[in-house]
Amino acid sequence: MATYAQVYRRIVEKFSESIGEVAETQAKTVSSVELDDDLNPKDEITKEEIEKLIEQYEVLMKQGAIGIAREAVREEFKEDKTIKDLKLPDEIVPKEVKADQFASAL
């Protein structure tokens, strides 16, 4: 079962590909989240904390941050289809996930 922590980690990884160590620094500024040395959240993560993380990246990258976060969720969905069961911020949910959610609801 997918977790918010997996999504958080995947988003940080995706931003690290784009902006390097700055991504890790920004991830560590989300005050309610403590990360281990591998950037895995030490505690449970919520949708709100993912939103805070994206807000940190938006300060640096504006609207491009949403696209990168959406791509991170898309990659996670390829590996773990249960991500569709998480209530993620709508703007980062890729169309593949939305389609799967819709099909599951039928």
N, C-alpha and C positions, 0 to 999 in steps of 0.2 A: 504494500500500500504506500503510495506516494505521501510525502510529508512536506510541510512548508519549509522545513530545514533543508531538504533536498533542493527545493526550488531556490531558496536563498543562496545556497552554495553554488548552484548552477549559474545563477545570475552574476554572482561575483566572478566566477570563472570566465564567463563570456565577456564581461567588462574588462577583465584583466587582459584578454586577448587584444582588446581595442586600445586601452589606455595604460596598460602595465600596472605598476605598483600603486599608482594613484587609486585604482579600483579597490585595492585592499585597504588602503588608508581610509577611503570613503566608507567602506563596509564597517570599519571599526568605529565610525562616528555615530552609528545608530545606538543611542544610549542604552536602550533596553536589551541589546543583544551583545553577548559575550562570545567571542570566537576563540577556538583553539588555534594551535600553530598551523594547522592545515586549512584554516578558515571555515571549519565546520562550527555551526552554532552549538554552544554547550547546553542550551536549554531549548524548550519548545519554542517554536516560532509561530507567529500569527500572521494573518493577512495584513494587518495593520503594520507590522514590522517590515513586511515586504514592500508595502507602500512607502514607508519611510526610507527604505534603501533606494528605491527608484527615485524618490524626491532628491536624495543626495546626488545621484547621478544626473538628474535633470539640471541641477545647478551648473554642472560642468558641461553637459552635452545638449541641453535643451531637448527638443522633441526626438532627437536621435536616440536618446536614452530609452524611450518606449520601444523603438524598433529592436534595439539590442536585447532588452529584457524579453520581448516577445519571441525572439529567436532562441533565447536560452530556454524558455518554456517549451518551444517547439522541439528542441533537442531532447529535453527531459521526457516529453510525451512519447518520442520515438522509442525510448528505453523503458518507460513505465506508463502504460496506458491509464493506470489508476489516477494519474494526475488530474484527469477530467473530473474527479470527485471532489477536488479542492475548490474552495471559493476564492479564486484569485482575482486581483483587480482586473476588471473587464478589459481595460486598454492593453493589457499584456497577454491576453488569451488569444492564441492564434486560431485562424479559421478551422484548422484541422481538429483542434480540441473542441471548438464550438459545434462542429458538425457531428463529432462523436457524442457529445453531450446531448444534442438534439436526437440523434438516432437511438440513444439509450433511453430517452424519455418516452419514445413511442411504444 
